[in-house]
Amino acid sequence: MLRISDISFAMEGRPLFEHASATIPEGHKVGLVGRNGTGKTTLFRLIRGELALEGGEISLPTRARIGGVAQEAPATDDSLITTVLAADTERAALLAEAETATDPHRIAEVQTRLADIDAWSAEARAASILSGLGFSHDDQQRPCADFSGGWRMRVALAAVLFSQPDLLLLDEPTNYLDLEGALWLEAYLAKYPHTVIVISHDRGLLNRAVGGILHLEDRKLTFYQGNYDTFAETRAARLAVADAENRKQEARRAHLQSFVDRFRAKASKAVQAQSRLKMLARLKPISTPQEAALKAFTFPEPEELSPPIINMEGAAVGYDGTPVLQRLSLRIDQDDRIALLGRNGQGKSTLSKLLAGKLEALSGRMISARKLRIGYFAQHQLDELRPEETPLEHLRRLKPGELPGKHRTRLAGFGVMAAQAETPVGKLSGGQKARLSLLLATLEAPHMLILDEPTNHLDMESREALVEALTAYTGAVVLVSHDMHLLAHVADRLWLVDAGTVTPFEDDLEAYRRLLLASPEKPSKDKPKPQKRVSQADIQALKSELKKAEARIAKLEEMRDKLATKLADPDLYEDARKGELATWNAKYAEVMEGLQRAEAIWVSVGEKLESAQAAA
């Protein structure tokens, strides 16, 4: 169990925590959320002991191992699989000792311990983790030095997952993953055997991989049972109640102030006026949760072009004359909202560059509307911003004919406010840089926006603002993103980039998610085998089985919530009740295991029912 008791801490004179407390029971998966800059990463550093508390205490079980990803794996000549295996230092030390030990008793102890930690299956486990994060079998044998920094971050993540620390601290782990890697990580974390705290603004991960939300706001920590959607509903209700109470108090304050203003000068009413002044002084402000103002994005509206704005016929695209994608016969209209799906390395970025005009077609035809303007945003463009220039200077350089007031209005429309507008870009946060890059991508009112991972570095409120802006935008949108929430709310067409070409994906995002998780080695849309027809009796039997599975899940979820409430009771962790705690932890683990089995059965039966109905 992680216990945070009455902690206080300030960074450069700015208080981040004031008498904050929280308890995370052992084995729980928790999302740590809060606005950018509130101190989430600082809390991780405090838990790891890298910073000294000004007051309070953070306690963990004796000898508990804490793990996280602080930096990318080093660019060494060691292979990826060797790098990941080395993360389990106990296994590495035992294997080394097994080679040199001569004492029979010690040899027996070493072999017993190696068996206990399942050392002999370690390579298979490490390979499975690397595969889930996007590394092929051949990749795993290559040296780390062959890979870029972003890929070495994945290796570092694989290493910490493989080492299985008792407390796993992950800070925005999906920022350097693609959609497929993010979905794999969700499933992995949901089954992780120890405690996990993850800082994330990925709504899908916070809904599917965690069972609790730790909210950092107003320098306090508040723990909520349930996933992110449950937290958002609960918090919205709290905000509504607090807002209603504030309105009542403001009305009461206005009434009292009105009496004081009218009668303070009249001798006959002086005593009553003084009495009401005292009542005003006693009206304490109601403490309302700090509601993050939605920092809206304002996309300029382009004029309408005749459809199609892009049309391809048998086009091919690649590098140095070698095609990456071929047989491209695609059409884009101005009202299209397209998500590009496909595993990393299949050509999503290559297609994006072709559409953006950064690559020429090698063969075939690609016809674009004559006046077509395209806005292109990719993660590497954050690095192309000039760190010594302020956002205002970027706009002065790109729009020299505009007045300074117009520049400031543009920046404010993307949430870059007065203080940041005159700050050198090198000193801005990742989120502020992303906002500036989005502004520059839309500066010329493009008819089509191509966005490659636009939500990295954006907090939850900014992601919701981006969804609203893209929904209202009157141009075409082409999206590459690991954020399933963004894709689900913006895209209405899905293109699968796979096997050297691009084809429409006729099913929905949830079906694509199931496809990836069911067949991690090959996400391509293979042609289904012919199915024999099934009877209505078979379908009714499957429906009955599905209902039973749903009822079982509901019952287990109810049991899980009751046990989680019990385990959140701090009194249970007193020394005198350690035996009782072990019993409740065992029950919780048993229920979670049963829930996972029940959900697996439900998914399996649901898929069988879909197949049966299609074949009927």
C-alpha positions as CSV (number, residue, x, y, z in Angstrom):
1,M,0.0,0.0,0.0
2,L,1.1,3.6,-0.8
3,R,0.2,6.0,1.9
4,I,0.5,9.8,1.3
5,S,-0.1,11.5,4.6
6,D,-0.6,15.3,5.0
7,I,2.3,16.3,2.6
8,S,3.3,19.8,1.7
9,F,5.8,20.9,-0.9
10,A,6.6,24.0,-2.9
11,M,8.7,24.4,-6.1
12,E,10.6,27.7,-6.5
13,G,8.3,29.3,-4.0
14,R,5.1,28.1,-5.6
15,P,3.1,25.7,-3.4
16,L,2.2,22.4,-5.2
17,F,0.9,20.4,-2.3
18,E,-0.6,21.7,1.0
19,H,-1.6,19.0,3.6
20,A,-2.5,16.6,0.8
21,S,-3.3,12.9,1.6
22,A,-4.3,9.8,-0.2
23,T,-4.1,6.0,0.2
24,I,-3.6,3.6,-2.7
25,P,-4.3,0.0,-1.8
26,E,-1.9,-2.7,-2.9
27,G,-2.6,-4.0,-6.4
28,H,-4.7,-1.1,-7.5
29,K,-4.4,0.5,-11.0
30,V,-4.8,4.3,-10.6
31,G,-4.8,7.2,-13.0
32,L,-3.2,10.4,-11.7
33,V,-4.9,13.4,-13.4
34,G,-4.9,17.1,-13.1
35,R,-4.2,20.2,-15.2
36,N,-0.7,20.7,-16.7
37,G,1.6,22.3,-14.2
38,T,-0.2,21.2,-11.0
39,G,2.6,18.9,-9.9
40,K,1.8,15.4,-11.1
41,T,5.4,14.6,-12.2
42,T,6.7,16.2,-9.0
43,L,4.5,13.8,-7.0
44,F,6.3,10.9,-8.7
45,R,9.6,12.4,-7.8
46,L,8.5,12.8,-4.2
47,I,7.3,9.1,-4.1
48,R,10.7,8.0,-5.5
49,G,12.5,10.1,-2.8
50,E,14.2,12.4,-5.4
51,L,12.8,15.5,-3.7
52,A,12.5,16.2,0.1
53,L,9.1,16.9,1.5
54,E,8.5,20.1,3.5
55,G,6.0,18.3,5.7
56,G,4.0,15.1,6.0
57,E,5.1,11.6,4.9
58,I,5.0,9.1,2.0
59,S,5.2,5.5,3.1
60,L,5.5,2.2,1.2
61,P,5.9,-1.4,2.4
62,T,9.5,-2.3,3.4
63,R,11.7,-3.3,0.5
64,A,9.0,-2.4,-2.1
65,R,10.5,-1.8,-5.5
66,I,9.5,1.3,-7.4
67,G,9.9,1.4,-11.2
68,G,9.3,4.0,-13.9
69,V,10.7,5.3,-17.2
70,A,12.9,8.3,-16.6
71,Q,14.8,8.4,-19.9
72,E,15.3,6.5,-23.1
73,A,17.4,3.3,-23.2
74,P,21.0,4.1,-23.9
75,A,22.3,3.8,-27.5
76,T,24.5,0.8,-26.8
77,D,25.5,-2.2,-28.9
78,D,23.4,-4.5,-26.8
79,S,20.4,-6.0,-28.5
80,L,16.9,-5.0,-27.5
81,I,16.1,-8.4,-25.9
82,T,19.4,-8.3,-24.0
83,T,18.7,-4.7,-22.7
84,V,15.2,-5.7,-21.5
85,L,16.4,-8.9,-19.8
86,A,19.1,-7.0,-18.0
87,A,16.4,-4.9,-16.3
88,D,15.7,-7.9,-14.0
89,T,18.8,-7.4,-11.9
90,E,18.1,-10.2,-9.5
91,R,17.8,-12.7,-12.4
92,A,21.0,-11.4,-14.0
93,A,22.9,-11.7,-10.8
94,L,21.6,-15.2,-10.0
95,L,22.5,-16.4,-13.5
96,A,26.0,-15.0,-13.2
97,E,26.4,-16.6,-9.8
98,A,25.1,-20.0,-11.1
99,E,28.1,-20.0,-13.5
100,T,30.7,-19.6,-10.8
101,A,29.2,-21.0,-7.5
102,T,30.9,-24.1,-6.2
103,D,29.2,-24.6,-2.8
104,P,26.4,-27.3,-3.3
105,H,24.1,-25.6,-0.8
106,R,24.4,-22.2,-2.5
107,I,24.0,-23.8,-5.9
108,A,20.7,-25.3,-4.7
109,E,19.6,-22.0,-3.3
110,V,20.4,-20.2,-6.6
111,Q,18.5,-22.8,-8.7
112,T,15.5,-22.7,-6.3
113,R,15.3,-18.9,-6.5
114,L,15.7,-19.0,-10.3
115,A,12.7,-21.4,-10.5
116,D,10.7,-19.2,-8.0
117,I,11.1,-16.1,-10.2
118,D,10.3,-18.0,-13.4
119,A,13.8,-17.2,-14.8
120,W,13.7,-19.7,-17.6
121,S,10.6,-18.2,-19.3
122,A,12.1,-14.7,-19.0
123,E,13.2,-14.4,-22.6
124,A,9.8,-15.3,-23.9
125,R,8.2,-12.8,-21.6
126,A,10.6,-10.0,-22.7
127,A,10.0,-10.9,-26.4
128,S,6.3,-10.7,-25.9
129,I,6.5,-7.3,-24.3
130,L,8.8,-5.9,-27.0
131,S,6.4,-7.4,-29.6
132,G,3.4,-5.7,-28.0
133,L,5.3,-2.3,-28.1
134,G,5.9,-2.7,-31.9
135,F,9.3,-4.5,-32.2
136,S,9.4,-7.4,-34.6
137,H,11.5,-10.5,-33.9
138,D,14.3,-9.2,-36.1
139,D,14.2,-5.8,-34.4
140,Q,14.7,-7.4,-31.0
141,Q,18.0,-8.8,-32.1
142,R,19.3,-5.5,-33.3
143,P,21.4,-3.1,-31.1
144,C,19.8,-0.2,-29.3
145,A,22.0,2.2,-31.1
146,D,20.2,1.4,-34.4
147,F,17.0,3.0,-33.0
148,S,15.9,6.7,-32.6
149,G,15.2,8.2,-29.2
150,G,11.5,7.7,-29.5
151,W,12.0,4.0,-30.1
152,R,14.5,3.7,-27.3
153,M,11.9,5.1,-25.0
154,R,9.8,2.1,-25.9
155,V,12.7,-0.1,-25.0
156,A,13.0,1.6,-21.6
157,L,9.2,1.0,-21.1
158,A,9.6,-2.6,-22.1
159,A,12.4,-3.0,-19.6
160,V,10.5,-1.6,-16.6
161,L,7.4,-3.6,-17.5
162,F,9.5,-6.8,-17.6
163,S,11.1,-6.1,-14.3
164,Q,7.7,-5.9,-12.7
165,P,8.3,-3.4,-9.8
166,D,5.9,-3.5,-6.8
167,L,4.9,0.1,-7.6
168,L,4.9,1.1,-11.3
169,L,5.0,4.8,-12.0
170,L,4.3,5.8,-15.6
171,D,4.3,9.4,-16.8
172,E,2.4,9.8,-20.1
173,P,3.5,6.4,-21.5
174,T,1.4,6.6,-24.6
175,N,3.1,9.8,-25.8
176,Y,5.7,7.7,-27.7
177,L,3.4,4.9,-28.7
178,D,1.2,4.5,-31.7
179,L,-2.4,3.4,-31.5
180,E,-1.5,-0.3,-31.6
181,G,1.1,0.0,-28.9
182,A,-1.2,2.1,-26.7
183,L,-4.0,-0.5,-27.0
184,W,-1.5,-3.3,-26.1
185,L,-0.3,-1.3,-23.1
186,E,-3.9,-0.8,-21.9
187,A,-4.5,-4.5,-21.9
188,Y,-1.1,-5.2,-20.2
189,L,-1.6,-2.7,-17.4
190,A,-5.1,-4.0,-16.7
191,K,-3.6,-7.4,-15.9
192,Y,-0.4,-6.1,-14.2
193,P,0.1,-8.1,-11.0
194,H,1.2,-5.1,-8.8
195,T,0.2,-1.5,-8.1
196,V,0.3,1.0,-11.0
197,I,-0.1,4.8,-11.0
198,V,-0.1,6.3,-14.4
199,I,-0.1,10.0,-15.4
200,S,-2.1,10.2,-18.6
201,H,-4.5,12.3,-20.6
202,D,-5.5,9.3,-22.7
203,R,-9.2,8.8,-22.0
204,G,-9.2,5.3,-23.4
205,L,-6.4,4.1,-21.2
206,L,-8.0,5.8,-18.1
207,N,-11.3,4.1,-18.9
208,R,-10.0,0.6,-19.7
209,A,-6.8,0.1,-17.7
210,V,-7.4,1.7,-14.3
211,G,-10.0,1.2,-11.5
212,G,-9.4,4.5,-9.7
213,I,-8.6,8.1,-10.3
214,L,-6.3,10.2,-8.1
215,H,-7.1,13.9,-8.9
216,L,-4.6,16.7,-8.1
217,E,-6.4,20.0,-7.8
218,D,-6.0,23.1,-5.6
219,R,-2.8,21.5,-4.1
220,K,-5.0,18.6,-2.7
221,L,-5.3,14.9,-3.7
222,T,-8.7,13.3,-4.0
223,F,-9.2,9.6,-4.8
224,Y,-12.3,8.5,-6.8
225,Q,-13.3,4.9,-7.3
226,G,-14.0,3.9,-10.9
227,N,-12.6,4.8,-14.3
228,Y,-12.2,8.3,-15.9
229,D,-15.8,8.6,-17.1
230,T,-17.1,7.8,-13.6
231,F,-14.7,10.4,-12.2
232,A,-15.8,13.0,-14.7
233,E,-19.5,12.4,-13.8
234,T,-18.9,12.6,-10.1
235,R,-16.8,15.7,-10.3
236,A,-19.3,17.4,-12.6
237,A,-21.9,16.8,-10.0
238,R,-19.7,18.3,-7.3
239,L,-19.0,21.3,-9.4
240,A,-22.7,21.8,-10.0
241,V,-23.5,21.6,-6.3
242,A,-20.7,24.0,-5.4
243,D,-21.7,26.4,-8.2
244,A,-25.3,26.4,-6.9
245,E,-24.2,27.1,-3.4
246,N,-22.0,30.0,-4.6
247,R,-24.9,31.5,-6.5
248,K,-27.0,31.4,-3.4
249,Q,-24.3,33.0,-1.3
250,E,-23.7,35.7,-3.8
251,A,-27.4,36.6,-3.9
252,R,-27.4,36.7,-0.1
253,R,-24.2,38.9,-0.1
254,A,-25.7,41.3,-2.7
255,H,-28.9,41.6,-0.6
256,L,-26.9,42.4,2.6
257,Q,-24.6,44.9,0.8
258,S,-27.6,46.6,-0.7
259,F,-29.1,47.2,2.8
260,V,-25.7,48.5,4.1
261,D,-25.3,50.9,1.1
262,R,-28.8,52.3,1.5
263,F,-28.9,52.8,5.3
264,R,-25.3,53.2,6.5
265,A,-25.6,57.0,6.7
266,K,-29.0,57.0,8.5
267,A,-28.7,57.2,12.3
268,S,-31.9,55.2,12.8
269,K,-30.6,52.3,10.7
270,A,-26.9,52.6,11.7
271,V,-27.0,49.7,14.2
272,Q,-28.8,47.4,11.7
273,A,-26.3,48.4,8.9
274,Q,-23.4,47.5,11.2
275,S,-25.0,44.2,12.0
276,R,-25.3,43.3,8.4
277,L,-21.7,44.3,7.8
278,K,-20.7,41.8,10.4
279,M,-22.9,39.2,8.7
280,L,-21.1,39.9,5.4
281,A,-17.7,39.4,7.1
282,R,-18.9,36.1,8.4
283,L,-19.9,34.8,4.9
284,K,-16.9,32.6,4.1
285,P,-16.2,31.9,0.4
286,I,-17.4,28.5,-0.6
287,S,-14.4,26.4,-1.7
288,T,-15.1,25.4,-5.2
289,P,-13.0,22.9,-7.1
290,Q,-10.7,24.8,-9.5
291,E,-12.5,24.2,-12.8
292,A,-10.2,24.2,-15.8
293,A,-11.5,26.7,-18.3
294,L,-11.8,25.0,-21.7
295,K,-9.1,26.6,-23.7
296,A,-10.8,26.5,-27.1
297,F,-9.1,26.3,-30.4
298,T,-10.3,28.6,-33.1
299,F,-9.7,27.3,-36.6
300,P,-10.2,29.7,-39.5
301,E,-12.9,28.7,-42.0
302,P,-11.7,28.1,-45.6
303,E,-13.8,28.8,-48.6
304,E,-15.6,25.8,-50.2
305,L,-13.9,24.0,-53.1
306,S,-15.6,21.8,-55.7
307,P,-15.2,18.1,-54.8
308,P,-13.0,16.1,-54.8
309,I,-10.2,18.1,-53.3
310,I,-7.8,15.1,-53.9
311,N,-8.2,12.2,-56.2
312,M,-5.7,9.3,-56.7
313,E,-5.8,6.7,-59.4
314,G,-3.3,3.8,-59.1
315,A,-0.7,6.0,-57.3
316,A,2.4,4.8,-55.6
317,V,4.6,6.6,-53.1
318,G,7.9,5.8,-51.5
319,Y,11.6,6.9,-51.1
320,D,14.5,6.8,-53.5
321,G,12.3,5.2,-56.2
322,T,11.3,2.3,-53.9
323,P,7.5,2.3,-53.3
324,V,6.2,1.9,-49.7
325,L,2.5,2.1,-50.8
326,Q,1.1,1.1,-54.2
327,R,-2.3,0.8,-55.9
328,L,-3.7,3.9,-54.2
329,S,-7.1,4.8,-55.6
330,L,-8.5,7.2,-53.0
331,R,-10.7,10.2,-53.0
332,I,-11.0,13.0,-50.4
333,D,-13.8,15.6,-50.2
334,Q,-13.8,18.7,-48.1
335,D,-16.3,17.3,-45.6
336,D,-14.3,14.1,-45.0
337,R,-13.0,13.1,-41.5
338,I,-10.6,10.2,-42.1
339,A,-8.6,8.2,-39.5
340,L,-5.5,6.3,-40.7
341,L,-5.2,2.9,-39.1
342,G,-2.3,0.5,-39.3
343,R,0.7,-0.7,-37.4
344,N,3.8,1.4,-37.1
345,G,6.0,1.2,-40.2
346,Q,3.2,0.3,-42.6
347,G,3.2,3.7,-44.2
348,K,0.8,6.1,-42.4
349,S,3.3,8.9,-42.2
350,T,4.3,8.2,-45.8
351,L,0.7,8.6,-47.0
352,S,0.4,11.8,-44.8
353,K,3.4,13.3,-46.6
354,L,2.0,12.4,-50.0
355,L,-1.3,14.1,-49.1
356,A,0.6,17.1,-47.7
357,G,2.7,17.5,-50.9
358,K,5.9,16.7,-49.1
359,L,6.4,13.6,-51.3
360,E,5.7,13.2,-55.0
361,A,3.8,10.1,-56.4
362,L,6.2,7.7,-58.0
363,S,3.6,6.5,-60.5
364,G,-0.1,6.7,-61.2
365,R,-2.1,9.9,-60.9
366,M,-2.8,12.3,-58.0
367,I,-4.9,15.3,-58.8
368,S,-5.4,18.1,-56.2
369,A,-7.9,21.0,-56.4
370,R,-6.2,24.0,-58.0
371,K,-6.6,26.3,-54.9
372,L,-6.2,23.6,-52.3
373,R,-4.4,24.7,-49.1
374,I,-3.2,22.1,-46.7
375,G,-2.2,22.4,-43.0
376,Y,0.2,19.7,-41.8
377,F,1.0,19.0,-38.1
378,A,3.4,16.3,-37.0
379,Q,5.3,15.8,-33.8
380,H,8.7,16.5,-35.3
381,Q,7.4,20.0,-36.2
382,L,7.6,21.0,-32.5
383,D,11.4,20.6,-32.9
384,E,11.3,22.9,-35.9
385,L,10.0,25.8,-33.8
386,R,12.7,28.4,-33.2
387,P,13.5,28.2,-29.5
388,E,15.0,31.7,-29.3
389,E,11.9,33.3,-30.8
390,T,8.7,34.1,-28.9
391,P,5.3,33.0,-30.3
392,L,4.7,36.7,-31.3
393,E,8.0,36.7,-33.2
394,H,7.0,33.5,-35.1
395,L,3.8,35.3,-36.3
396,R,5.6,38.5,-37.1
397,R,7.9,36.5,-39.3
398,L,5.2,34.5,-41.0
399,K,2.6,37.3,-41.2
400,P,4.6,40.5,-41.4
401,G,1.7,42.6,-42.8
402,E,-0.6,42.0,-39.8
403,L,-0.9,44.3,-36.8
404,P,0.3,43.1,-33.4
405,G,-3.2,43.1,-32.0
406,K,-4.2,40.5,-34.7
407,H,-1.2,38.3,-33.8
408,R,-2.2,38.3,-30.1
409,T,-5.8,37.5,-31.1
410,R,-4.6,34.5,-33.1
411,L,-2.5,33.3,-30.2
412,A,-5.3,33.7,-27.7
413,G,-7.6,31.7,-30.1
414,F,-5.2,28.7,-29.5
415,G,-4.8,29.2,-25.7
416,V,-1.4,30.9,-25.9
417,M,-2.1,33.8,-23.6
418,A,-0.3,37.1,-23.0
419,A,2.4,35.8,-20.7
420,Q,3.4,32.9,-23.0
421,A,3.1,35.1,-26.2
422,E,6.3,37.0,-25.2
423,T,8.2,34.0,-23.7
424,P,10.9,32.3,-25.8
425,V,9.5,29.0,-27.3
426,G,12.4,27.1,-25.7
427,K,10.9,27.9,-22.3
428,L,7.3,26.9,-23.1
429,S,5.8,23.6,-22.0
430,G,5.2,20.8,-24.5
431,G,1.5,21.6,-24.5
432,Q,2.1,25.3,-25.3
433,K,4.5,24.4,-28.1
434,A,1.8,22.0,-29.5
435,R,-0.8,24.8,-29.4
436,L,1.6,27.1,-31.3
437,S,2.4,24.4,-33.9
438,L,-1.3,23.8,-34.4
439,L,-1.8,27.6,-34.9
440,L,1.0,27.7,-37.5
441,A,-0.5,24.7,-39.3
442,T,-3.9,26.5,-39.7
443,L,-2.5,30.0,-40.3
444,E,-3.6,30.1,-44.0
445,A,-7.1,28.7,-43.4
446,P,-6.4,25.3,-45.0
447,H,-9.0,23.3,-46.8
448,M,-7.5,20.1,-45.4
449,L,-5.8,19.4,-42.0
450,I,-3.4,16.5,-41.7
451,L,-2.7,15.8,-38.0
452,D,-0.1,13.2,-36.9
453,E,-0.5,12.6,-33.2
454,P,-1.8,16.1,-32.4
455,T,-2.8,15.3,-28.7
456,N,0.7,14.5,-27.4
457,H,1.5,17.0,-24.7
458,L,-2.1,18.3,-24.5
459,D,-4.0,18.0,-21.3
460,M,-7.5,16.5,-21.0
461,E,-9.3,19.9,-21.3
462,S,-7.2,20.8,-24.4
463,R,-8.0,17.4,-26.0
464,E,-11.7,18.0,-25.5
465,A,-11.3,21.5,-27.0
466,L,-9.5,20.0,-30.0
467,V,-12.4,17.6,-30.5
468,E,-14.9,20.5,-30.5
469,A,-12.7,22.5,-32.9
470,L,-12.3,19.7,-35.4
471,T,-16.0,18.9,-35.2
472,A,-16.8,22.5,-36.1
473,Y,-14.1,22.9,-38.7
474,T,-15.4,23.1,-42.3
475,G,-12.4,21.5,-44.0
476,A,-11.3,17.9,-44.5
477,V,-9.4,16.2,-41.6
478,V,-6.9,13.3,-41.9
479,L,-5.9,11.9,-38.5
480,V,-3.1,9.7,-37.2
481,S,-3.5,9.3,-33.4
482,H,-3.3,6.8,-30.6
483,D,-6.1,8.7,-28.8
484,M,-9.2,6.4,-29.4
485,H,-11.5,9.1,-27.9
486,L,-10.3,11.7,-30.4
487,L,-10.7,9.2,-33.3
488,A,-14.1,8.1,-32.2
489,H,-15.5,11.6,-31.9
490,V,-13.9,13.1,-35.0
491,A,-13.5,10.4,-37.7
492,D,-16.3,9.1,-39.8
493,R,-14.2,7.2,-42.3
494,L,-11.4,4.7,-41.5
495,W,-8.6,3.8,-43.9
496,L,-6.4,0.8,-43.1
497,V,-2.7,1.2,-44.2
498,D,-1.4,-2.3,-44.5
499,A,0.5,-4.7,-46.8
500,G,1.7,-1.9,-49.0
501,T,-1.6,-0.3,-49.8
502,V,-4.6,1.6,-48.3
503,T,-8.1,0.2,-48.2
504,P,-11.3,1.4,-46.5
505,F,-11.9,-0.4,-43.1
506,E,-15.6,-1.0,-43.1
507,D,-16.0,-1.9,-39.4
508,D,-15.7,0.5,-36.4
509,L,-12.9,1.4,-34.1
510,E,-13.9,-1.1,-31.4
511,A,-13.7,-3.9,-34.0
512,Y,-10.3,-2.7,-35.0
513,R,-9.2,-2.7,-31.3
514,R,-10.4,-6.3,-30.9
515,L,-8.6,-7.3,-34.2
516,L,-5.3,-5.9,-32.9
517,L,-5.6,-7.5,-29.4
518,A,-6.7,-10.8,-30.8
519,S,-3.9,-11.1,-33.4
520,P,-0.9,-9.1,-32.2
521,E,1.5,-10.5,-34.9
522,K,-0.7,-9.5,-37.9
523,P,-3.3,-6.7,-37.9
524,S,-4.1,-6.9,-41.6
525,K,-7.6,-7.4,-42.6
526,D,-7.4,-11.0,-43.9
527,K,-10.3,-12.3,-45.9
528,P,-12.6,-14.3,-43.6
529,K,-13.0,-18.0,-44.3
530,P,-16.4,-19.1,-45.6
531,Q,-18.7,-20.0,-42.6
532,K,-21.3,-22.7,-42.5
533,R,-24.8,-21.5,-41.8
534,V,-26.1,-21.8,-38.3
535,S,-29.6,-22.4,-36.9
536,Q,-31.7,-19.9,-35.0
537,A,-31.5,-22.4,-32.0
538,D,-27.7,-21.9,-32.0
539,I,-28.1,-18.1,-32.1
540,Q,-30.6,-18.2,-29.2
541,A,-28.2,-20.4,-27.2
542,L,-25.4,-17.9,-27.7
543,K,-27.6,-15.0,-26.7
544,S,-28.6,-16.8,-23.5
545,E,-24.9,-17.5,-22.8
546,L,-24.1,-13.8,-23.4
547,K,-26.7,-12.7,-20.9
548,K,-25.3,-15.1,-18.3
549,A,-21.8,-13.7,-18.9
550,E,-23.1,-10.1,-18.5
551,A,-24.9,-11.0,-15.3
552,R,-21.7,-12.6,-14.0
553,I,-19.6,-9.6,-14.8
554,A,-22.1,-7.3,-13.1
555,K,-22.1,-9.4,-10.0
556,L,-18.3,-9.5,-9.9
557,E,-18.0,-5.7,-10.5
558,E,-20.3,-5.2,-7.5
559,M,-18.1,-7.4,-5.4
560,R,-15.0,-5.6,-6.6
561,D,-16.4,-2.2,-5.7
562,K,-17.3,-3.3,-2.2
563,L,-13.9,-4.8,-1.6
564,A,-12.1,-1.8,-3.0
565,T,-14.1,0.4,-0.6
566,K,-13.1,-1.9,2.2
567,L,-9.4,-1.8,1.2
568,A,-9.5,2.0,1.0
569,D,-10.1,2.2,4.7
570,P,-6.9,3.5,6.3
571,D,-7.7,1.7,9.7
572,L,-7.3,-1.6,7.9
573,Y,-3.6,-1.0,7.6
574,E,-2.9,-0.7,11.3
575,D,-0.4,-3.3,12.6
576,A,-3.1,-5.0,14.7
577,R,-5.2,-5.8,11.6
578,K,-2.5,-7.1,9.2
579,G,-4.0,-10.6,9.2
580,E,-7.4,-9.2,8.2
581,L,-5.7,-7.0,5.5
582,A,-4.1,-10.1,3.9
583,T,-7.5,-11.8,3.8
584,W,-9.2,-8.9,2.1
585,N,-6.3,-8.5,-0.4
586,A,-6.6,-12.2,-1.2
587,K,-10.4,-11.9,-1.8
588,Y,-9.8,-8.8,-4.0
589,A,-7.2,-10.6,-6.1
590,E,-9.6,-13.6,-6.5
591,V,-12.5,-11.4,-7.6
592,M,-10.3,-9.5,-10.1
593,E,-9.1,-12.8,-11.6
594,G,-12.7,-14.0,-11.8
595,L,-13.7,-10.8,-13.5
596,Q,-10.9,-11.1,-16.1
597,R,-12.1,-14.6,-16.9
598,A,-15.7,-13.5,-17.1
599,E,-14.8,-10.6,-19.4
600,A,-12.8,-12.9,-21.7
601,I,-15.8,-15.3,-21.9
602,W,-18.1,-12.4,-22.6
603,V,-15.9,-11.2,-25.5
604,S,-15.5,-14.7,-26.9
605,V,-19.3,-15.4,-26.8
606,G,-20.0,-12.0,-28.3
607,E,-17.7,-12.7,-31.2
608,K,-19.2,-16.1,-31.7
609,L,-22.7,-14.5,-31.7
610,E,-21.7,-11.9,-34.3
611,S,-20.2,-14.6,-36.5
612,A,-23.3,-16.8,-36.1
613,Q,-25.7,-13.9,-37.0
614,A,-23.6,-13.0,-40.0
615,A,-23.6,-16.7,-41.2
616,A,-27.3,-17.2,-40.5
